[in-house]
């Protein structure tokens, strides 16, 4: 229910090369399926030609025309064509499942970085407050040391604590910057635009609904794109075996 997360996921899926590659595989598989299906239908072809020639200057011109019609059909007696068509259909379904798997992977990566950035910036605020507190402590300790109320060792400890807090602040800021740049690479948005959208978004993680899963039915496994794709690959291989076996039998062509 987070509109910004949904927008970034949509942008990442539109810019993802893995999803584009999966779409290309679907188009290729559909072309193969169309070719396998057309092999089951009769083939009709026609040719037409015309020519005009002159043998001698005094002789009239000779013109000739020809029309040729060809038709052929291989009767699928043993089921070789049907098996090839079934294998091509399974290949299309497998490619579609791989496309869904690519979309799920991109969405999961964007969501992981989204909530990582949210947690990182909350930790950054804590680190900033801690650095400011330790810096003020070091300043006050220096004043008390100058007044002779504390020793130099306490001043050194306070300054070391302030320096450590500044180091942690820089590390936390670098982590947040790394998450932002990773989101920029995924979504193909410019870094200023992404930061502006993040700054304007007030929802973030305040309204994440809690949920609990008591059981997972076995059907959930078959709905996984990678499992379904593997299943379609098995179907395709089985159909290809049937088609290869049918190629050994006699054929009937008209």
N, C-alpha and C positions, 0 to 999 in steps of 0.2 A: 503493500500500500504506500510505498514511498515514491512520490512522483519523480524526484530527481534521480533516484537509482534506476527507475524504469527508463527514464530518458537516456541515461548514460549507457545502459545495457543495449538499448535500441541503436544508439550511435556506434557502439563497439561492434555489434553484429553487422551493421551496414558496412563497416570499414574492415572487417576481419578477412584476411586473405584465405584462411582455412575454410571459412564458410563459402567464399567465392569459389574455391577449388571444389568443395562438395557440390555446389550447384552445377559446376561444369561436369562433374561425374554423373549427375542425374541426367543432364542433357545428352551426354554420350551414351548412357545406358538406354535412354528412350529411343535414340537413333538405332541402336542395336536391336531393340525390341521391334521397332517398325520394320526393320530389314528382315528379321526372322518371321514376322507375321506375313509380310508380302511374299515370302517364299511359299506359303501355303496356297496362294491364289494364282490363277492363270496369268501368264505373261502375254501381252499383245504388243506387237511392234509394227510399224509401217515405214516404208521408204518410198520416196518419189524423186524422179529425176527427169530432166529435159535437156536436150542438146540441139544445136543447129550448126550445120557445117556446109561449106561450099568446096566441091572437089576441083572444078575448073571455072574460069571466069564466065564462060557461056552457059554453063549448066545451072539449073535452078538450085536454090538452097534446099538442103535436106534437113528436115526436123524430125526428131524422135522423142518420144515421151514414154516413161515407164512408171508403173506403180506396183509396189510389192507389199503384201500383207503377210505377217508371220504371227503365229499363235502357238504357245506351248504350255503344257501343264504337267507337272510331276505329281502324280497321285500319291498321297502320303499313306501308303498301305501299311507300313510297319511302324508308323508313328515317329519317324526321325524328325520331321518338321515340327510336329506338336511338342516333342521333347525340347527342341531348340527354342521354340517360342516360350515354353514354360521356364526354361533356364534364363532367357532374356527378361522375362517378367520378374523373376526372383532377383535378378541383378538390379533392376530398377528399384525394387523395394529395399534392397540392401543399401543402395546409394542414397535413397531418401532417409533411411535410418541414420546413416553416417552424417547427413546434413543436420538432422536433429541433434545428434551427439555433439557436433561442432558448435551448434547454437547453445546447448546446455553448458559446454565447457567455457565458452566465452562469457556467458551470463554469470557462471559461478566465479570466474576469475575477477570480473568487475565487482561483484558483490563482496568478495573477500577483501579486495583493495578498498572498497568504499567504507566498510566498517573498520578496517585497519586504520584508515585515515581518520575516521571519527575518534577512535580510541587514542590514536597518536596525538591528535590535537588536544584532547582532554588531558592527556599526560603532559603535553607541552605547557599547558596553562599551570599545572601543578609545579612543573620544573621552573617556570618563570617566577612563580610566587616563592618557591624555595630559594632560588638564586637571589631574589631581592631581600628576603629575610636574612640570609647568611651574609649578604653584603652589608646590610644595616648592622648586624651583630658585630661584624669585623670593624666597622666604623666606630661603634660605641665602645668596643673593647680597646681600640686605639686611644680614644679620648680618656678612658679610665686609666690606661697605662701612663699617659702623659701626666695625669693628675697624681700618679704614684699609688693608685688603689689596686693595681693588679700587675702581674709580672709580664715580662717579655714573652715567656713561653705561651701564655694564654693568648697574646696577640698573634703569635705565629700560628697557633692552632685555629683561631678564628679566620685568619687570612687563608689558611690551607682549606678550610671548609668552604669559604667563599669561592676559591678557585675551583674546587671540585664541583660545586654546584654550577658554575659557569660552564665547565666541561660537559657535565651531564645535559645542560640546556642545549649546547651546541649539537651534541649527539642526537638528542630528541628532535631538534629542528631539522637535522639532516635526514632523519628517518621519515618525517612528515613530507619533506621535499621529495624524497625518493618515491613515496606512495603517490604523490601528485604527478610526478613525471611518468610513472607507470600507467596511471589512468589516462594521461595525455596520449601515450603511445597506443593504448587500447582503443580509446574513443575517437582518436584523430581530431580532437578539439585542440584549439590553441591553449597554451597554459594560462594566459590572462583570462580567457573566456571561461575556462574550467574553474579557476579560482573565484571568479566573479559569481558564477552560479552556486558554488559551494558557500560563499559568504552570504549570498542572498537567501539561501535555503535555511529555514529555521526549524524544520521538522527533525532532521538528522535521526538520532536514535532514541528520541524521547518516547515515541509511541510504537515501539516494536511489540506486536501482540505475542503473548506467550502461547506455546503449544506443547502438547505432549503426545507421544506415539506409544500406544500400549502394545500393538502388534502390527506386523507387516505381512500381508497375505502373499502367497507364492506368486500370484499374478503380477505383483509389482516387479518381480525379477524379469518377467517376459516383456514388460513395458520399457525396460532400459534400452536405449537405442543401440548400444554396443552388443547386447545380448541378442536383440532382434536382428541386427545386421549379421551376426554370426550364424543365426538360424537360417536366414535367407541365403547365406553363402553355402550352407550345407545343402539346401534345396537346389540351388543352382548347380552345385557339383554333381548331385544325384541325377538331375535332368541331363547334364552334359554326358554323364556315363551312359544314360539310356539312349541319347542321340548317337553317341559313338558306337554303341552296340548295334543300333539300327542301321548304321552305315554299312555294316558287313552283309546285310541281307539284300536280295534283289530289289530293283526299283522298277517302277512303271512310269514311263513318260509318254505323254500324248503330244 
